[in-house]
Amino acid sequence: MLRELHQNINNPKYNCIAHIHTHPYIGGTCRFFSNQDLRTIRSLQDGFQPSDGRKVYFLGGLLTVGKGNNPDDDEISFVFHDDNHGWYKVTNITVMQNNTEIPFARTNNRTKMREI
Protein backbone atom coordinates (compact mmCIF):
# COMPACT_ATOMS: atom_id res chain seq x y z
CA MET A 1 0.00 0.00 0.00
CA LEU A 2 2.85 2.37 0.81
CA ARG A 3 4.48 1.64 -2.56
CA GLU A 4 1.19 2.47 -4.32
CA LEU A 5 0.92 5.72 -2.35
CA HIS A 6 4.45 6.76 -3.36
CA GLN A 7 3.76 5.90 -7.01
CA ASN A 8 0.59 8.02 -7.00
CA ILE A 9 2.28 10.93 -5.22
CA ASN A 10 5.02 10.98 -7.84
CA ASN A 11 2.63 10.53 -10.77
CA PRO A 12 2.07 13.99 -12.38
CA LYS A 13 -1.48 12.87 -13.22
CA TYR A 14 -2.52 13.37 -9.56
CA ASN A 15 -2.45 16.58 -7.53
CA CYS A 16 -4.96 15.50 -4.87
CA ILE A 17 -5.12 12.26 -2.88
CA ALA A 18 -7.83 11.29 -0.38
CA HIS A 19 -7.40 8.97 2.60
CA ILE A 20 -10.94 7.63 3.15
CA HIS A 21 -12.16 5.38 5.94
CA THR A 22 -15.14 4.68 8.23
CA HIS A 23 -15.71 4.68 11.96
CA PRO A 24 -17.79 2.07 13.74
CA TYR A 25 -21.16 3.31 14.89
CA ILE A 26 -20.85 4.38 18.54
CA GLY A 27 -23.57 6.91 19.22
CA GLY A 28 -22.92 10.13 17.32
CA THR A 29 -19.14 10.03 17.69
CA CYS A 30 -18.66 8.03 14.48
CA ARG A 31 -19.58 11.16 12.54
CA PHE A 32 -16.47 13.08 13.61
CA PHE A 33 -12.84 12.91 12.58
CA SER A 34 -10.60 11.85 15.46
CA ASN A 35 -7.40 13.61 16.47
CA GLN A 36 -5.51 10.67 14.95
CA ASP A 37 -7.38 11.16 11.65
CA LEU A 38 -6.31 14.81 11.58
CA ARG A 39 -2.69 13.99 12.50
CA THR A 40 -2.58 11.41 9.69
CA ILE A 41 -3.80 13.88 7.06
CA ARG A 42 -1.44 16.56 8.34
CA SER A 43 1.56 14.20 8.28
CA LEU A 44 0.70 13.07 4.74
CA GLN A 45 0.43 16.71 3.64
CA ASP A 46 3.70 17.70 5.29
CA GLY A 47 5.83 14.60 4.72
CA PHE A 48 4.72 12.98 1.47
CA GLN A 49 5.31 15.29 -1.46
CA PRO A 50 6.55 14.51 -4.98
CA SER A 51 10.27 14.46 -5.60
CA ASP A 52 9.86 16.81 -8.60
CA GLY A 53 8.76 19.82 -6.50
CA ARG A 54 5.05 19.77 -7.39
CA LYS A 55 2.51 20.16 -4.58
CA VAL A 56 0.10 17.30 -3.83
CA TYR A 57 -2.87 18.00 -1.57
CA PHE A 58 -4.23 15.40 0.84
CA LEU A 59 -7.83 15.14 2.00
CA GLY A 60 -9.21 13.01 4.77
CA GLY A 61 -12.48 11.32 3.92
CA LEU A 62 -14.93 9.79 6.34
CA LEU A 63 -17.94 7.68 5.43
CA THR A 64 -20.27 8.02 8.41
CA VAL A 65 -23.39 6.22 9.43
CA GLY A 66 -26.44 8.32 10.10
CA LYS A 67 -27.95 9.36 13.40
CA GLY A 68 -29.88 6.48 14.92
CA ASN A 69 -28.02 4.11 12.58
CA ASN A 70 -30.47 5.02 9.80
CA PRO A 71 -28.90 4.31 6.37
CA ASP A 72 -30.86 7.16 4.79
CA ASP A 73 -28.74 9.57 6.83
CA ASP A 74 -25.31 8.14 5.90
CA GLU A 75 -22.92 10.66 4.41
CA ILE A 76 -19.40 11.31 3.20
CA SER A 77 -17.39 14.22 4.57
CA PHE A 78 -13.87 15.47 3.88
CA VAL A 79 -11.32 17.53 5.77
CA PHE A 80 -8.44 19.49 4.32
CA HIS A 81 -5.70 21.44 6.06
CA ASP A 82 -4.57 24.73 4.53
CA ASP A 83 -1.33 26.08 6.02
CA ASN A 84 -2.63 29.65 5.84
CA HIS A 85 -6.23 29.15 7.02
CA GLY A 86 -6.34 25.94 9.09
CA TRP A 87 -8.84 23.09 8.75
CA TYR A 88 -11.80 22.93 6.39
CA LYS A 89 -14.58 20.33 6.67
CA VAL A 90 -16.80 19.66 3.68
CA THR A 91 -19.99 17.69 4.43
CA ASN A 92 -23.00 16.38 2.54
CA ILE A 93 -20.99 15.09 -0.40
CA THR A 94 -23.12 13.51 -3.11
CA VAL A 95 -21.60 10.82 -5.28
CA MET A 96 -22.73 11.06 -8.88
CA GLN A 97 -22.25 8.77 -11.85
CA ASN A 98 -23.54 9.80 -15.28
CA ASN A 99 -25.71 12.52 -13.67
CA THR A 100 -27.31 9.96 -11.34
CA GLU A 101 -26.84 10.04 -7.58
CA ILE A 102 -25.40 6.85 -6.13
CA PRO A 103 -27.14 6.35 -2.78
CA PHE A 104 -25.78 4.42 0.17
CA ALA A 105 -26.94 0.98 1.22
CA ARG A 106 -26.24 -1.40 4.08
CA THR A 107 -25.01 -4.94 3.70
CA ASN A 108 -24.57 -6.90 6.93
CA ASN A 109 -24.48 -3.64 8.94
CA ARG A 110 -21.74 -2.24 6.71
CA THR A 111 -22.28 0.91 4.73
CA LYS A 112 -21.49 0.86 1.02
CA MET A 113 -22.60 2.70 -2.08
CA ARG A 114 -25.28 1.00 -4.10
CA GLU A 115 -24.25 0.06 -7.59
CA ILE A 116 -26.41 1.39 -10.40
C-alpha positions in Angstrom: 0.0 0.0 0.0 2.8 2.4 0.8 4.5 1.6 -2.6 1.2 2.5 -4.3 0.9 5.7 -2.3 4.5 6.8 -3.4 3.8 5.9 -7.0 0.6 8.0 -7.0 2.3 10.9 -5.2 5.0 11.0 -7.8 2.6 10.5 -10.8 2.1 14.0 -12.4 -1.5 12.9 -13.2 -2.5 13.4 -9.6 -2.5 16.6 -7.5 -5.0 15.5 -4.9 -5.1 12.3 -2.9 -7.8 11.3 -0.4 -7.4 9.0 2.6 -10.9 7.6 3.2 -12.2 5.4 5.9 -15.1 4.7 8.2 -15.7 4.7 12.0 -17.8 2.1 13.7 -21.2 3.3 14.9 -20.8 4.4 18.5 -23.6 6.9 19.2 -22.9 10.1 17.3 -19.1 10.0 17.7 -18.7 8.0 14.5 -19.6 11.2 12.5 -16.5 13.1 13.6 -12.8 12.9 12.6 -10.6 11.9 15.5 -7.4 13.6 16.5 -5.5 10.7 14.9 -7.4 11.2 11.6 -6.3 14.8 11.6 -2.7 14.0 12.5 -2.6 11.4 9.7 -3.8 13.9 7.1 -1.4 16.6 8.3 1.6 14.2 8.3 0.7 13.1 4.7 0.4 16.7 3.6 3.7 17.7 5.3 5.8 14.6 4.7 4.7 13.0 1.5 5.3 15.3 -1.5 6.5 14.5 -5.0 10.3 14.5 -5.6 9.9 16.8 -8.6 8.8 19.8 -6.5 5.1 19.8 -7.4 2.5 20.2 -4.6 0.1 17.3 -3.8 -2.9 18.0 -1.6 -4.2 15.4 0.8 -7.8 15.1 2.0 -9.2 13.0 4.8 -12.5 11.3 3.9 -14.9 9.8 6.3 -17.9 7.7 5.4 -20.3 8.0 8.4 -23.4 6.2 9.4 -26.4 8.3 10.1 -28.0 9.4 13.4 -29.9 6.5 14.9 -28.0 4.1 12.6 -30.5 5.0 9.8 -28.9 4.3 6.4 -30.9 7.2 4.8 -28.7 9.6 6.8 -25.3 8.1 5.9 -22.9 10.7 4.4 -19.4 11.3 3.2 -17.4 14.2 4.6 -13.9 15.5 3.9 -11.3 17.5 5.8 -8.4 19.5 4.3 -5.7 21.4 6.1 -4.6 24.7 4.5 -1.3 26.1 6.0 -2.6 29.7 5.8 -6.2 29.1 7.0 -6.3 25.9 9.1 -8.8 23.1 8.7 -11.8 22.9 6.4 -14.6 20.3 6.7 -16.8 19.7 3.7 -20.0 17.7 4.4 -23.0 16.4 2.5 -21.0 15.1 -0.4 -23.1 13.5 -3.1 -21.6 10.8 -5.3 -22.7 11.1 -8.9 -22.2 8.8 -11.8 -23.5 9.8 -15.3 -25.7 12.5 -13.7 -27.3 10.0 -11.3 -26.8 10.0 -7.6 -25.4 6.8 -6.1 -27.1 6.3 -2.8 -25.8 4.4 0.2 -26.9 1.0 1.2 -26.2 -1.4 4.1 -25.0 -4.9 3.7 -24.6 -6.9 6.9 -24.5 -3.6 8.9 -21.7 -2.2 6.7 -22.3 0.9 4.7 -21.5 0.9 1.0 -22.6 2.7 -2.1 -25.3 1.0 -4.1 -24.3 0.1 -7.6 -26.4 1.4 -10.4 
